Amino acid sequence: MILLSSIIEQFEDDFLAQYKRKLLPSHFKALGAMKYCRTSASPQMLVGCAECNHQIYVPHSCGHRHCPHCQNHESQQWLARQLQKQVPAEYFLLTFTLPAELRSLVWQHQRTLYDLIIRCACETVRTFAQNDKQLQGTPGAIAVLHTHSRQLAFHPHVHLVVPAAAIDAVNRLWRTKAKTSGKKSYLFNHKALAKVFRAKMLKGIRKADLILPVSYPEKWVVDCKSVGSGEKALVYLGRYLYRGVIQEKDIVACNNGKVTFRYRDSKTRQFK
């Protein structure tokens, strides 16, 4: 298996020569942590056997959030906390994606627009739940921002795990959306969600005094699909909250100054 630390060691000098002025302190911290994680250069921990008195020094983990070696415990804790919040309802995974034409703008104003993407996605779901004849209330949601595609290209989008349920605080009622017999599970119309999300995003961008690109699509993309109890969707999201964006088992080659990695195609489910 090719270690990420070995790749950092090999390419760090060239990388810094080209991008040093564009990096944030957090980037340098991440590089430094992952470069020495569980290597002979990291702090050592003395581990001993109480029965035979055998002792050995074990290199420390760096504990950095983006390190593929670390954070498994934190990931499991996060998942356990989310599962404790499950409600008796069918869950849906909603994905709100920004068009490619806006990615450059988001890259230049990440702090402002990441916040806006999440707020607009949540507000859109809240609007639909309050106007839905069966729900008529405030929904719950677990929102996770992703900034990359499976190919690791910059691709900001937000995932929301949403139960088909809502609370009517005024009338103190809990409502769930009934599943129509013989039909596919349905929460909200994905095309209507996309229209409202688009309007909220464009309004927010203008309000932030940011300049929109000359052209951008009339139709945006929002995906809405049933995920049963929601557990598998939460496991999927938890994978990217901690331990970085790539696992070392997916790094398949490092030859002639190039790194090759594999990813699973979202449509075919095949590795590429």
N, C-alpha and C positions, 0 to 999 in steps of 0.2 A: 504493500500500500504506500502511495506517495503522500508524505506528510505536508501539510500546509506550511509548517515551519521551514521545511527544506526549500519550498518554492519562494518564500519570503527571503530566505538567506541568499538564494541564487539571483533574484531579480531586484532586490531592494535598492541597490545603488543606482541602477539604471532608472528605476521607477522614481526615486527621489530627485534625480537629476532632471527629469522631465516635468514632474508635478509638484515639487516641494512647495512652491509659492502658492499653490491652489489648495493645499491641505490644511485642515483644522487641527488644533491640538488633540482632539479626540481621535483623529486618524493616526497620528504618530503614536498615541497611547495604545491603540488597538494593534498596530504593527509590532510595537515593542513587546506587548504581552504575548501575542500569538507566536512570535519568533522564538521565544524561550520557553513556552509552555511545555512542561514535562520533559525538558531536556537537561543535560548535565549543567547548563548555564543557569538554570532556575534555582531558587532556594531549595534546600534539601530538608527532608523530614526524616528523623530517625525512628524506625519501626523495629520493635523487638518482640521476640517470643518469650512469654513468661515461663514456659516449661523447659526449653533447652538453652535459653539465654542468647540465641542467635539474633544478631542485629544487622539491619541493612538500611542504607540511606535511599529514600525514594524521592524523586523530584516532584516538586509541588505543581499543581495545576495553576494556571494564571487566573482563572475565575472570570475572564472577560466574557461579556455577553455574546460576542460574535465568534468566540473560539469554538470550533467543532468538537473539541475534547471536553469542553466544560458545560455547565448549566443544565445538565440532564435532570438534576434534583429540582432546580427551580422550575423547569418545564413541567415536571410531574406535579409539583405543588400548584402551579397555575391551573393545570387541567383539573386537578381535584377541586379547587375553589370554584371553577366554572360549573362542574358537574353538580356541586351542591346547590347551585342556583336553578337547576332544571325545574321546569313546571310541567304539569300534565297536559301537554299539547304537542301537536306536530311541529317540527322545526323546519325552517327554510334558510338556505344560504343565499344571500343577495350580494352580488358583486357589482360595484359602481366603478366604471373605468373612464378615465379621461382620454380624449382623442389624442393621437400622436402630435397634432398641430399645437397642443398646449404644453407638451412636455418640456420644451425649452423654457417657457415662462415659469413653470413649476420649479425647474432646476435652479433658476436664478433667484427665486423667492420661496425657498423651501419651508421656512418656518411659518410664513403667512399662509401659504396655499395648502400645506398638509393639514393644518388646522381647519381650513375652509372646506376641504374635501370631506373630512370626517363629519363636520357639522352639517353640511348640506345633505349628505347621505342619510344621517340620522333624522334630520328635519323632514326629509322626503318620506321616509318610512312612517314617521309620526303623523304626518298629514294624511297619508293614505289610510292608516289605522283609524284615525278619528272620523274620517269620512266613510269608512266601510260600514255597510248596513248591519253586518253581523258583529263587528268588533266595537265600534263607537267608543273608543277609549285610547289610553296611552299604552303603547307596546314597550316591551323590554328588548334590548339588543346587546350583543357583545360585538364591538367593532374593532377590527385590526387593519392597520394600514400596511400595505405592501408597496415597496418602491421598485420592484424588479420583476421581470418575467422569468420563466423557467430557464431561459437561455442567459439569464443574468444581465439583460439589457435594461436600461432605465425605463420603467413602465409603472407609474404610480396608479394604484387602485385601492379600493377599500372593500373589505369583506365584512358583512354583517350576518351574524347568526341570530335569527329572529323566530320566536315562537308564534304560532298562529293564534295569539291570545292578546288580550288587552284589559287594562283596568279602567273602569269608569269611576273616577274618584268622587264625583258629585253624587252619584246614586249608589256608591259603594257596591259596585257590581264587577264580577269577573266574567269575562266572555271569551269563548273560544270559537274559532271558525270551523263550522261543520264541514266534513268531507262529503262531497256528493257521490252517492253510490254509483259505481261503475265508471267514474271519471277520474282523470289524473288529479293529483293534489294541486291545489291552486291557492295562492295567497293574494298577489296583486299582479296586474298586467305589466309585463316588463317594458313594453313600449311606452306606456303612460308614465311609469317610474322614470324612464330615461328623459322624457320631456320635462318633467318637473325638476329633476336633478339638474339638467342643463340650464334651465331658467334660473335656479337658485345659485349655481356656480357663476354664471355670467354676471348676475347682479352683484354677487360678493366680490368678484374680481374688479368690477368697475368701482365699487364702493371703496376698495382698498387703493384706488388710484393707480392701478396697474394697467399697462397698455396691452390690449388683446392683439393677437396676430391678425394680419390682414384678412385671412380666410380660415375658417374652421367648419367642420361638418354641421349640417342641420340636424342629422340624426346621431345620437350618442348611444352607447351600449350599456345596458344594465341586464344582468342575468339573475334569474330568480328560480331556484329549484328546491324541491323537497329533499331534506336530509334526515328524515325519520325522527329519532330521538335527539339528534344533533351531536351525539358523542363523536362520531367519525369526523365531522366537520371541525369540531374543537381540537381533536388530535392533530388534524392537518394544519390548523392555524398555529397551534402550540409549537409545531416543528420549526416555524419561522420566527417566533417571538424570541427564542433563545437558540444558542449554538450556531448562529450565523446562517448564511444563505446557501452554503454548499457543504456537503459531507465529504470527508476524505475518500470514502469508498467510491465516490463519483468522479474523482480525479483519475483518469485512466492512463495518461502519458505526460511526460515532460521531456521533450526532445528538441534539439536545434533551436533553442530559445522560444519554444512555443508550448503552451499548456493545453491539453485536450481534456475536456470533461464531458460527462454524459448527463442527459436530463430526460425526464419522461414526458412525452408529448401528451398534452391534456386531452386531445381528441381520440388518438389511437391507443393511448396508454402504453405505447411502445417506447423503448429507450432510443434516443438519437444522440 
